[in-house]
Amino acid sequence: MKREYHPLSAHRLQTGTRYHQPGGDREGVGIDSPALDVMTDLRQIPAATIDLEAPLDAANRFMIRRGVRLLLVTDDDRQVLGLITSNDILGEKPVQFALERGIKRQEIYVRDIMTPCEQLEALSYADLIQAEVGHVVATLKHSGRQHALVTDMSADDNVQAVRGIFSASQIARQLGVAIQTTEVAQTFAEIGAALGH
């Protein structure tokens, strides 16, 4: 049976109408806000991805262009092969790799420096539905990482998929406090002190 669709009612735009901006209409994010308020949701924002065979310098330029500090390393089938961060690119890893191999930095590729999929951990989207920002901050501190991946099951084919990403620096911006990217406050007391509560 064919469904019948009716036109929606329309109205005139009022003088002084504004437009929405991503994240601009959220009330201030606090430590007890829902965790999902500070997650980059890949269903709403395209994932920043790069190919395994991309030169390291190209990955760095792409991060700068996109304004991100993490790229998912993927193949043509959208499978996650690993990830690479700005710390990976700008830190000691490339220098050590080049010295060990006797090559120049320009000869290093993403595959040489990335963290492979088998070594990655992720949070479950289902666990985050009831979690608060403080839980995410404590998790990042506990892991000693600047980012956390979030997975759920793909609706298309019921396989695990990266649904979102938490970033310590983004959370710090949203909380309106300066959080050291290497040291994120772990307890609610530390977070409260950082926020001046």
Backbone as JSON Lines, residues from 0, in Angstrom:
{"i":0,"aa":"M","n":[0.83,-1.17,0.0],"ca":[0.0,0.0,0.0],"c":[0.89,1.25,0.0]}
{"i":1,"aa":"K","n":[0.6,2.15,-0.91],"ca":[1.4,3.37,-1.03],"c":[0.95,4.38,0.01]}
{"i":2,"aa":"R","n":[1.95,4.95,0.71],"ca":[1.67,5.96,1.72],"c":[1.46,7.31,1.08]}
{"i":3,"aa":"E","n":[0.53,8.07,1.61],"ca":[0.28,9.41,1.09],"c":[0.97,10.43,1.99]}
{"i":4,"aa":"Y","n":[1.72,11.35,1.38],"ca":[2.42,12.39,2.12],"c":[1.77,13.73,1.86]}
{"i":5,"aa":"H","n":[1.57,14.48,2.93],"ca":[0.96,15.81,2.81],"c":[2.03,16.86,3.0]}
{"i":6,"aa":"P","n":[1.9,18.0,2.31],"ca":[2.9,19.05,2.49],"c":[2.87,19.6,3.92]}
{"i":7,"aa":"L","n":[4.01,19.98,4.41],"ca":[4.11,20.59,5.74],"c":[3.73,22.05,5.65]}
{"i":8,"aa":"S","n":[3.24,22.59,6.74],"ca":[2.88,24.01,6.73],"c":[4.14,24.85,6.84]}
{"i":9,"aa":"A","n":[4.16,25.97,6.16],"ca":[5.31,26.86,6.16],"c":[4.9,28.2,6.74]}
{"i":10,"aa":"H","n":[5.89,28.95,7.2],"ca":[5.63,30.29,7.74],"c":[6.7,31.25,7.24]}
{"i":11,"aa":"R","n":[6.39,32.53,7.32],"ca":[7.34,33.54,6.86],"c":[8.46,33.7,7.88]}
{"i":12,"aa":"L","n":[9.64,33.96,7.38],"ca":[10.78,34.22,8.24],"c":[10.6,35.58,8.89]}
{"i":13,"aa":"Q","n":[10.84,35.65,10.17],"ca":[10.7,36.91,10.89],"c":[11.95,37.76,10.74]}
{"i":14,"aa":"T","n":[11.76,39.07,10.8],"ca":[12.91,39.97,10.79],"c":[13.74,39.71,12.03]}
{"i":15,"aa":"G","n":[15.04,39.63,11.87],"ca":[15.92,39.38,13.01],"c":[16.16,37.9,13.28]}
{"i":16,"aa":"T","n":[15.68,37.02,12.39],"ca":[15.9,35.59,12.56],"c":[17.4,35.29,12.48]}
{"i":17,"aa":"R","n":[17.86,34.45,13.35],"ca":[19.27,34.04,13.37],"c":[19.39,32.63,12.82]}
{"i":18,"aa":"Y","n":[20.59,32.11,12.79],"ca":[20.81,30.73,12.37],"c":[21.59,29.99,13.46]}
{"i":19,"aa":"H","n":[21.42,28.69,13.49],"ca":[22.12,27.85,14.47],"c":[23.55,27.63,14.04]}
{"i":20,"aa":"Q","n":[24.42,27.42,15.03],"ca":[25.8,27.03,14.78],"c":[26.05,25.74,15.54]}
{"i":21,"aa":"P","n":[26.92,24.89,15.02],"ca":[27.22,23.64,15.74],"c":[27.68,23.93,17.16]}
{"i":22,"aa":"G","n":[27.01,23.34,18.11],"ca":[27.39,23.49,19.51],"c":[27.07,24.84,20.1]}
{"i":23,"aa":"G","n":[26.62,25.78,19.28],"ca":[26.41,27.14,19.74],"c":[25.17,27.33,20.59]}
{"i":24,"aa":"D","n":[24.22,26.44,20.49],"ca":[22.97,26.61,21.22],"c":[22.93,25.82,22.51]}
{"i":25,"aa":"R","n":[23.96,25.04,22.77],"ca":[24.0,24.29,24.03],"c":[24.22,25.23,25.18]}
{"i":26,"aa":"E","n":[23.58,24.93,26.26],"ca":[23.88,25.68,27.47],"c":[25.29,25.29,27.86]}
{"i":27,"aa":"G","n":[25.89,26.06,28.74],"ca":[27.25,25.76,29.16],"c":[27.39,24.32,29.62]}
{"i":28,"aa":"V","n":[28.48,23.72,29.26],"ca":[28.75,22.34,29.65],"c":[29.42,22.37,31.02]}
{"i":29,"aa":"G","n":[28.94,21.53,31.89],"ca":[29.53,21.4,33.23],"c":[30.02,19.98,33.43]}
{"i":30,"aa":"I","n":[30.69,19.78,34.54],"ca":[31.26,18.47,34.84],"c":[30.18,17.41,35.02]}
{"i":31,"aa":"D","n":[28.97,17.84,35.41],"ca":[27.88,16.89,35.59],"c":[26.91,16.87,34.4]}
{"i":32,"aa":"S","n":[27.31,17.5,33.3],"ca":[26.51,17.44,32.07],"c":[26.59,16.04,31.48]}
{"i":33,"aa":"P","n":[25.63,15.68,30.64],"ca":[25.7,14.37,29.98],"c":[26.98,14.23,29.17]}
{"i":34,"aa":"A","n":[27.62,13.08,29.27],"ca":[28.88,12.82,28.56],"c":[28.73,13.04,27.07]}
{"i":35,"aa":"L","n":[27.58,12.69,26.51],"ca":[27.38,12.8,25.07],"c":[27.41,14.25,24.59]}
{"i":36,"aa":"D","n":[27.26,15.21,25.52],"ca":[27.34,16.63,25.15],"c":[28.73,17.03,24.7]}
{"i":37,"aa":"V","n":[29.76,16.27,25.09],"ca":[31.13,16.62,24.71],"c":[31.75,15.61,23.74]}
{"i":38,"aa":"M","n":[30.93,14.7,23.22],"ca":[31.43,13.72,22.25],"c":[31.27,14.27,20.84]}
{"i":39,"aa":"T","n":[32.29,14.11,20.02],"ca":[32.16,14.41,18.59],"c":[31.44,13.22,17.98]}
{"i":40,"aa":"D","n":[30.2,13.43,17.58],"ca":[29.35,12.35,17.05],"c":[29.57,12.23,15.55]}
{"i":41,"aa":"L","n":[30.11,11.09,15.12],"ca":[30.44,10.89,13.72],"c":[29.2,10.67,12.85]}
{"i":42,"aa":"R","n":[28.03,10.64,13.47],"ca":[26.81,10.62,12.68],"c":[26.41,12.04,12.28]}
{"i":43,"aa":"Q","n":[27.01,13.03,12.96],"ca":[26.7,14.43,12.67],"c":[27.86,15.18,12.03]}
{"i":44,"aa":"I","n":[29.08,14.76,12.34],"ca":[30.28,15.42,11.81],"c":[31.12,14.37,11.11]}
{"i":45,"aa":"P","n":[31.47,14.6,9.85],"ca":[32.25,13.59,9.13],"c":[33.58,13.28,9.83]}
{"i":46,"aa":"A","n":[33.91,12.02,9.87],"ca":[35.17,11.59,10.49],"c":[36.35,12.12,9.69]}
{"i":47,"aa":"A","n":[37.39,12.5,10.39],"ca":[38.65,12.9,9.74],"c":[39.46,11.63,9.56]}
{"i":48,"aa":"T","n":[39.63,11.21,8.33],"ca":[40.3,9.94,8.04],"c":[41.49,10.16,7.12]}
{"i":49,"aa":"I","n":[42.38,9.19,7.13],"ca":[43.55,9.24,6.24],"c":[43.91,7.82,5.83]}
{"i":50,"aa":"D","n":[44.57,7.73,4.69],"ca":[44.99,6.44,4.14],"c":[46.28,5.97,4.81]}
{"i":51,"aa":"L","n":[46.41,4.68,4.91],"ca":[47.58,4.01,5.46],"c":[48.88,4.45,4.78]}
{"i":52,"aa":"E","n":[48.81,4.67,3.48],"ca":[49.99,4.96,2.67],"c":[50.27,6.46,2.53]}
{"i":53,"aa":"A","n":[49.55,7.3,3.26],"ca":[49.78,8.75,3.16],"c":[51.1,9.11,3.84]}
{"i":54,"aa":"P","n":[51.85,10.04,3.26],"ca":[53.08,10.51,3.92],"c":[52.72,11.19,5.25]}
{"i":55,"aa":"L","n":[53.62,11.08,6.2],"ca":[53.39,11.65,7.53],"c":[53.13,13.15,7.47]}
{"i":56,"aa":"D","n":[53.89,13.87,6.64],"ca":[53.71,15.32,6.53],"c":[52.33,15.67,5.96]}
{"i":57,"aa":"A","n":[51.8,14.83,5.07],"ca":[50.46,15.05,4.53],"c":[49.42,14.9,5.64]}
{"i":58,"aa":"A","n":[49.62,13.93,6.53],"ca":[48.71,13.73,7.65],"c":[48.72,14.96,8.56]}
{"i":59,"aa":"N","n":[49.89,15.51,8.8],"ca":[50.01,16.7,9.64],"c":[49.28,17.88,9.0]}
{"i":60,"aa":"R","n":[49.48,18.1,7.71],"ca":[48.8,19.2,7.02],"c":[47.29,19.02,7.05]}
{"i":61,"aa":"F","n":[46.83,17.77,6.88],"ca":[45.4,17.5,6.9],"c":[44.8,17.79,8.27]}
{"i":62,"aa":"M","n":[45.52,17.42,9.34],"ca":[45.04,17.72,10.69],"c":[44.89,19.23,10.89]}
{"i":63,"aa":"I","n":[45.88,19.98,10.44],"ca":[45.84,21.43,10.59],"c":[44.65,22.0,9.82]}
{"i":64,"aa":"R","n":[44.44,21.54,8.58],"ca":[43.31,22.01,7.77],"c":[41.97,21.7,8.42]}
{"i":65,"aa":"R","n":[41.84,20.5,8.97],"ca":[40.56,20.1,9.58],"c":[40.4,20.61,11.01]}
{"i":66,"aa":"G","n":[41.5,21.09,11.62],"ca":[41.43,21.56,13.0],"c":[41.24,20.42,13.99]}
{"i":67,"aa":"V","n":[41.86,19.28,13.71],"ca":[41.76,18.11,14.58],"c":[43.15,17.66,14.99]}
{"i":68,"aa":"R","n":[43.2,16.83,16.02],"ca":[44.48,16.3,16.5],"c":[44.51,14.78,16.43]}
{"i":69,"aa":"L","n":[43.53,14.18,15.76],"ca":[43.46,12.74,15.61],"c":[42.83,12.41,14.26]}
{"i":70,"aa":"L","n":[43.41,11.45,13.56],"ca":[42.85,10.95,12.31],"c":[42.64,9.45,12.44]}
{"i":71,"aa":"L","n":[41.5,8.98,11.97],"ca":[41.29,7.54,11.86],"c":[41.98,7.09,10.58]}
{"i":72,"aa":"V","n":[42.76,6.03,10.68],"ca":[43.41,5.46,9.5],"c":[42.46,4.39,8.98]}
{"i":73,"aa":"T","n":[42.01,4.57,7.72],"ca":[40.97,3.7,7.19],"c":[41.34,3.18,5.8]}
{"i":74,"aa":"D","n":[40.58,2.15,5.38],"ca":[40.77,1.64,4.02],"c":[39.57,2.06,3.17]}
{"i":75,"aa":"D","n":[39.5,1.58,1.95],"ca":[38.43,1.97,1.03],"c":[37.06,1.46,1.45]}
{"i":76,"aa":"D","n":[37.02,0.45,2.34],"ca":[35.75,-0.09,2.82],"c":[35.31,0.54,4.15]}
{"i":77,"aa":"R","n":[35.94,1.66,4.53],"ca":[35.64,2.37,5.77],"c":[36.0,1.56,7.02]}
{"i":78,"aa":"Q","n":[36.88,0.59,6.88],"ca":[37.33,-0.16,8.04],"c":[38.44,0.62,8.73]}
{"i":79,"aa":"V","n":[38.38,0.68,10.06],"ca":[39.39,1.39,10.83],"c":[40.6,0.47,10.99]}
{"i":80,"aa":"L","n":[41.74,0.92,10.5],"ca":[42.98,0.15,10.58],"c":[43.84,0.6,11.76]}
{"i":81,"aa":"G","n":[43.55,1.81,12.26],"ca":[44.3,2.37,13.37],"c":[43.99,3.84,13.51]}
{"i":82,"aa":"L","n":[44.83,4.53,14.27],"ca":[44.69,5.98,14.37],"c":[46.05,6.61,14.53]}
{"i":83,"aa":"I","n":[46.1,7.89,14.21],"ca":[47.33,8.65,14.36],"c":[46.97,10.01,14.94]}
{"i":84,"aa":"T","n":[47.77,10.47,15.9],"ca":[47.5,11.73,16.55],"c":[48.6,12.74,16.23]}
{"i":85,"aa":"S","n":[48.32,13.99,16.56],"ca":[49.34,15.02,16.35],"c":[50.56,14.74,17.23]}
{"i":86,"aa":"N","n":[50.34,14.17,18.41],"ca":[51.49,13.81,19.27],"c":[52.35,12.74,18.6]}
{"i":87,"aa":"D","n":[51.72,11.8,17.89],"ca":[52.47,10.78,17.16],"c":[53.35,11.44,16.09]}
{"i":88,"aa":"I","n":[52.77,12.4,15.38],"ca":[53.47,13.03,14.25],"c":[54.56,13.98,14.72]}
{"i":89,"aa":"L","n":[54.26,14.77,15.76],"ca":[55.19,15.81,16.19],"c":[56.11,15.38,17.32]}
{"i":90,"aa":"G","n":[55.89,14.19,17.86],"ca":[56.68,13.71,18.98],"c":[57.93,12.97,18.53]}
{"i":91,"aa":"E","n":[58.4,12.08,19.4],"ca":[59.65,11.36,19.16],"c":[59.52,10.17,18.21]}
{"i":92,"aa":"K","n":[58.31,9.64,18.05],"ca":[58.13,8.45,17.22],"c":[58.76,8.55,15.82]}
{"i":93,"aa":"P","n":[58.48,9.62,15.08],"ca":[59.06,9.71,13.73],"c":[60.58,9.8,13.75]}
{"i":94,"aa":"V","n":[61.12,10.53,14.73],"ca":[62.57,10.67,14.83],"c":[63.22,9.31,15.07]}
{"i":95,"aa":"Q","n":[62.67,8.57,16.04],"ca":[63.2,7.24,16.35],"c":[63.08,6.31,15.15]}
{"i":96,"aa":"F","n":[61.92,6.36,14.48],"ca":[61.7,5.49,13.33],"c":[62.71,5.8,12.22]}
{"i":97,"aa":"A","n":[62.92,7.09,11.95],"ca":[63.86,7.49,10.9],"c":[65.29,7.08,11.25]}
{"i":98,"aa":"L","n":[65.68,7.25,12.51],"ca":[67.04,6.87,12.94],"c":[67.25,5.36,12.83]}
{"i":99,"aa":"E","n":[66.25,4.59,13.28],"ca":[66.36,3.12,13.24],"c":[66.47,2.61,11.8]}
{"i":100,"aa":"R","n":[65.76,3.25,10.88],"ca":[65.73,2.78,9.49],"c":[66.78,3.47,8.61]}
{"i":101,"aa":"G","n":[67.38,4.54,9.14],"ca":[68.35,5.28,8.33],"c":[67.69,6.0,7.16]}
{"i":102,"aa":"I","n":[66.49,6.54,7.41],"ca":[65.76,7.24,6.35],"c":[65.48,8.68,6.76]}
{"i":103,"aa":"K","n":[64.98,9.48,5.82],"ca":[64.61,10.86,6.09],"c":[63.15,10.91,6.55]}
{"i":104,"aa":"R","n":[62.82,11.97,7.28],"ca":[61.44,12.13,7.76],"c":[60.43,12.1,6.61]}
{"i":105,"aa":"Q","n":[60.81,12.66,5.47],"ca":[59.9,12.7,4.31],"c":[59.57,11.3,3.78]}
{"i":106,"aa":"E","n":[60.31,10.3,4.22],"ca":[60.09,8.93,3.75],"c":[59.23,8.12,4.73]}
{"i":107,"aa":"I","n":[58.69,8.78,5.75],"ca":[57.87,8.1,6.75],"c":[56.4,8.23,6.35]}
{"i":108,"aa":"Y","n":[55.68,7.13,6.5],"ca":[54.26,7.1,6.15],"c":[53.41,6.88,7.4]}
{"i":109,"aa":"V","n":[52.13,7.15,7.26],"ca":[51.18,6.98,8.36],"c":[51.29,5.57,8.93]}
{"i":110,"aa":"R","n":[51.39,4.55,8.09],"ca":[51.45,3.15,8.54],"c":[52.63,2.91,9.49]}
{"i":111,"aa":"D","n":[53.7,3.71,9.35],"ca":[54.9,3.52,10.15],"c":[54.74,4.02,11.59]}
{"i":112,"aa":"I","n":[53.86,4.98,11.81],"ca":[53.77,5.67,13.09],"c":[52.43,5.44,13.79]}
{"i":113,"aa":"M","n":[51.4,5.07,13.06],"ca":[50.06,4.94,13.65],"c":[50.0,3.87,14.74]}
{"i":114,"aa":"T","n":[48.96,3.96,15.55],"ca":[48.64,2.9,16.51],"c":[47.67,1.97,15.81]}
{"i":115,"aa":"P","n":[48.03,0.69,15.62],"ca":[47.15,-0.22,14.89],"c":[45.88,-0.55,15.68]}
{"i":116,"aa":"C","n":[44.86,-0.93,14.95],"ca":[43.54,-1.23,15.5],"c":[43.6,-2.21,16.66]}
{"i":117,"aa":"E","n":[44.46,-3.24,16.55],"ca":[44.54,-4.27,17.59],"c":[44.96,-3.7,18.94]}
{"i":118,"aa":"Q","n":[45.61,-2.55,18.95],"ca":[46.09,-1.95,20.2],"c":[45.14,-0.87,20.75]}
{"i":119,"aa":"L","n":[44.05,-0.63,20.05],"ca":[43.13,0.44,20.45],"c":[42.04,-0.08,21.38]}
{"i":120,"aa":"E","n":[41.66,0.76,22.32],"ca":[40.52,0.49,23.19],"c":[39.44,1.51,22.88]}
{"i":121,"aa":"A","n":[38.21,1.15,23.19],"ca":[37.1,2.07,22.94],"c":[36.08,1.95,24.06]}
{"i":122,"aa":"L","n":[35.3,3.0,24.2],"ca":[34.18,3.01,25.14],"c":[32.93,2.61,24.39]}
{"i":123,"aa":"S","n":[31.98,2.02,25.1],"ca":[30.72,1.63,24.49],"c":[29.72,2.79,24.56]}
{"i":124,"aa":"Y","n":[29.1,3.08,23.44],"ca":[28.1,4.15,23.39],"c":[26.98,3.91,24.42]}
{"i":125,"aa":"A","n":[26.58,2.65,24.56],"ca":[25.5,2.31,25.5],"c":[25.88,2.69,26.93]}
{"i":126,"aa":"D","n":[27.16,2.54,27.3],"ca":[27.61,2.9,28.64],"c":[27.62,4.4,28.87]}
{"i":127,"aa":"L","n":[27.69,5.16,27.8],"ca":[27.8,6.61,27.91],"c":[26.46,7.32,28.02]}
{"i":128,"aa":"I","n":[25.39,6.63,27.72],"ca":[24.07,7.26,27.74],"c":[23.75,7.83,29.12]}
{"i":129,"aa":"Q","n":[24.15,7.15,30.18],"ca":[23.89,7.62,31.54],"c":[25.11,8.3,32.18]}
{"i":130,"aa":"A","n":[26.24,8.34,31.48],"ca":[27.48,8.89,32.04],"c":[27.49,10.42,31.97]}
{"i":131,"aa":"E","n":[28.36,11.01,32.79],"ca":[28.52,12.46,32.82],"c":[29.92,12.83,32.33]}
{"i":132,"aa":"V","n":[30.12,14.11,32.05],"ca":[31.41,14.59,31.57],"c":[32.53,14.18,32.51]}
{"i":133,"aa":"G","n":[32.28,14.25,33.82],"ca":[33.29,13.86,34.8],"c":[33.79,12.44,34.62]}
{"i":134,"aa":"H","n":[32.9,11.54,34.21],"ca":[33.31,10.15,33.96],"c":[34.29,10.08,32.79]}
{"i":135,"aa":"V","n":[34.02,10.87,31.76],"ca":[34.89,10.87,30.59],"c":[36.26,11.45,30.96]}
{"i":136,"aa":"V","n":[36.27,12.55,31.72],"ca":[37.53,13.17,32.13],"c":[38.34,12.17,32.96]}
{"i":137,"aa":"A","n":[37.68,11.49,33.9],"ca":[38.37,10.49,34.73],"c":[38.91,9.35,33.88]}
{"i":138,"aa":"T","n":[38.17,8.95,32.86],"ca":[38.6,7.86,31.97],"c":[39.84,8.27,31.18]}
{"i":139,"aa":"L","n":[39.85,9.49,30.65],"ca":[41.01,9.98,29.91],"c":[42.23,10.05,30.82]}
{"i":140,"aa":"K","n":[42.03,10.52,32.04],"ca":[43.14,10.61,33.0],"c":[43.68,9.21,33.32]}
{"i":141,"aa":"H","n":[42.77,8.3,33.57],"ca":[43.16,6.93,33.93],"c":[43.96,6.26,32.8]}
{"i":142,"aa":"S","n":[43.53,6.49,31.58],"ca":[44.21,5.87,30.43],"c":[45.49,6.61,30.04]}
{"i":143,"aa":"G","n":[45.61,7.87,30.49],"ca":[46.76,8.67,30.11],"c":[46.72,9.1,28.66]}
{"i":144,"aa":"R","n":[45.54,9.1,28.07],"ca":[45.39,9.45,26.65],"c":[44.63,10.76,26.5]}
{"i":145,"aa":"Q","n":[44.82,11.36,25.35],"ca":[44.14,12.62,25.03],"c":[42.81,12.39,24.33]}
{"i":146,"aa":"H","n":[42.59,11.18,23.82],"ca":[41.38,10.87,23.07],"c":[40.82,9.53,23.52]}
{"i":147,"aa":"A","n":[39.52,9.38,23.33],"ca":[38.87,8.09,23.56],"c":[37.88,7.86,22.41]}
{"i":148,"aa":"L","n":[37.95,6.69,21.81],"ca":[36.99,6.33,20.77],"c":[35.75,5.75,21.42]}
{"i":149,"aa":"V","n":[34.61,5.93,20.74],"ca":[33.33,5.4,21.21],"c":[32.75,4.54,20.1]}
{"i":150,"aa":"T","n":[32.35,3.32,20.44],"ca":[31.79,2.43,19.42],"c":[30.35,2.05,19.74]}
{"i":151,"aa":"D","n":[29.64,1.72,18.67],"ca":[28.32,1.09,18.78],"c":[28.22,0.12,17.62]}
{"i":152,"aa":"M","n":[27.05,-0.42,17.4],"ca":[26.86,-1.36,16.31],"c":[26.27,-0.63,15.11]}
{"i":153,"aa":"S","n":[26.84,-0.85,13.95],"ca":[26.37,-0.21,12.73],"c":[24.98,-0.72,12.38]}
{"i":154,"aa":"A","n":[24.08,0.19,12.06],"ca":[22.72,-0.2,11.7],"c":[22.68,-0.92,10.36]}
{"i":155,"aa":"D","n":[23.65,-0.6,9.49],"ca":[23.68,-1.2,8.14],"c":[23.88,-2.7,8.18]}
{"i":156,"aa":"D","n":[24.93,-3.14,8.86],"ca":[25.3,-4.55,8.81],"c":[25.62,-5.15,10.16]}
{"i":157,"aa":"N","n":[25.25,-4.45,11.23],"ca":[25.4,-4.94,12.6],"c":[26.84,-5.35,12.95]}
{"i":158,"aa":"V","n":[27.81,-4.52,12.52],"ca":[29.2,-4.71,12.92],"c":[29.62,-3.52,13.77]}
{"i":159,"aa":"Q","n":[30.67,-3.7,14.56],"ca":[31.14,-2.61,15.4],"c":[31.59,-1.43,14.53]}
{"i":160,"aa":"A","n":[31.22,-0.23,14.96],"ca":[31.58,0.99,14.23],"c":[31.98,2.07,15.23]}
{"i":161,"aa":"V","n":[32.94,2.91,14.83],"ca":[33.31,4.05,15.67],"c":[32.2,5.09,15.52]}
{"i":162,"aa":"R","n":[31.54,5.37,16.63],"ca":[30.41,6.31,16.64],"c":[30.86,7.73,16.98]}
{"i":163,"aa":"G","n":[31.9,7.83,17.84],"ca":[32.31,9.16,18.26],"c":[33.7,9.17,18.84]}
{"i":164,"aa":"I","n":[34.14,10.39,19.17],"ca":[35.47,10.6,19.73],"c":[35.38,11.63,20.85]}
{"i":165,"aa":"F","n":[36.03,11.35,21.97],"ca":[36.2,12.34,23.03],"c":[37.61,12.89,22.92]}
{"i":166,"aa":"S","n":[37.74,14.19,23.09],"ca":[39.04,14.85,23.04],"c":[39.23,15.67,24.31]}
{"i":167,"aa":"A","n":[40.34,15.45,25.01],"ca":[40.61,16.19,26.25],"c":[40.65,17.68,25.99]}
{"i":168,"aa":"S","n":[41.28,18.11,24.89],"ca":[41.38,19.55,24.63],"c":[40.02,20.15,24.3]}
{"i":169,"aa":"Q","n":[39.16,19.4,23.59],"ca":[37.82,19.91,23.29],"c":[36.99,20.0,24.56]}
{"i":170,"aa":"I","n":[37.09,19.02,25.43],"ca":[36.35,19.05,26.7],"c":[36.8,20.24,27.53]}
{"i":171,"aa":"A","n":[38.1,20.5,27.56],"ca":[38.62,21.65,28.31],"c":[38.02,22.94,27.78]}
{"i":172,"aa":"R","n":[37.95,23.07,26.44],"ca":[37.35,24.28,25.84],"c":[35.89,24.41,26.24]}
{"i":173,"aa":"Q","n":[35.15,23.29,26.18],"ca":[33.73,23.34,26.5],"c":[33.47,23.62,27.98]}
{"i":174,"aa":"L","n":[34.36,23.14,28.84],"ca":[34.22,23.42,30.27],"c":[34.66,24.84,30.6]}
{"i":175,"aa":"G","n":[35.44,25.43,29.69],"ca":[35.93,26.77,29.92],"c":[37.07,26.84,30.91]}
{"i":176,"aa":"V","n":[37.83,25.75,31.02],"ca":[38.99,25.72,31.91],"c":[40.2,25.25,31.12]}
{"i":177,"aa":"A","n":[41.35,25.61,31.6],"ca":[42.58,25.13,30.99],"c":[42.95,23.81,31.64]}
{"i":178,"aa":"I","n":[42.8,22.74,30.89],"ca":[43.18,21.41,31.38],"c":[44.45,21.03,30.66]}
{"i":179,"aa":"Q","n":[45.48,20.69,31.42],"ca":[46.72,20.22,30.81],"c":[46.38,19.0,29.97]}
{"i":180,"aa":"T","n":[46.84,18.99,28.74],"ca":[46.5,17.85,27.88],"c":[47.18,16.57,28.32]}
{"i":181,"aa":"T","n":[48.23,16.68,29.13],"ca":[48.86,15.46,29.62],"c":[48.35,15.09,31.0]}
{"i":182,"aa":"E","n":[47.72,16.03,31.68],"ca":[47.15,15.74,32.98],"c":[45.73,16.27,33.04]}
{"i":183,"aa":"V","n":[44.79,15.36,33.0],"ca":[43.39,15.74,33.09],"c":[42.94,15.4,34.5]}
{"i":184,"aa":"A","n":[42.24,16.33,35.15],"ca":[41.8,16.09,36.53],"c":[40.99,14.81,36.61]}
{"i":185,"aa":"Q","n":[41.26,13.98,37.63],"ca":[40.62,12.68,37.7],"c":[39.39,12.68,38.6]}
{"i":186,"aa":"T","n":[39.45,13.34,39.72],"ca":[38.34,13.25,40.65],"c":[37.43,14.46,40.52]}
{"i":187,"aa":"F","n":[36.22,14.3,41.0],"ca":[35.28,15.42,40.95],"c":[35.81,16.59,41.77]}
{"i":188,"aa":"A","n":[36.53,16.32,42.86],"ca":[37.09,17.4,43.67],"c":[38.12,18.19,42.87]}
{"i":189,"aa":"E","n":[39.0,17.49,42.13],"ca":[40.0,18.17,41.31],"c":[39.33,18.98,40.21]}
{"i":190,"aa":"I","n":[38.3,18.4,39.61],"ca":[37.58,19.09,38.54],"c":[36.87,20.31,39.1]}
{"i":191,"aa":"G","n":[36.23,20.14,40.24],"ca":[35.56,21.27,40.89],"c":[36.54,22.37,41.2]}
{"i":192,"aa":"A","n":[37.73,22.01,41.68],"ca":[38.76,23.0,42.01],"c":[39.18,23.72,40.73]}
{"i":193,"aa":"A","n":[39.33,22.97,39.63],"ca":[39.73,23.59,38.37],"c":[38.66,24.56,37.87]}
{"i":194,"aa":"L","n":[37.39,24.23,38.14],"ca":[36.29,25.09,37.7],"c":[36.0,26.19,38.69]}
{"i":195,"aa":"G","n":[36.66,26.17,39.85],"ca":[36.44,27.2,40.85],"c":[35.19,26.98,41.68]}
{"i":196,"aa":"H","n":[34.75,25.72,41.78],"ca":[33.55,25.41,42.59],"c":[33.93,24.98,43.98]}
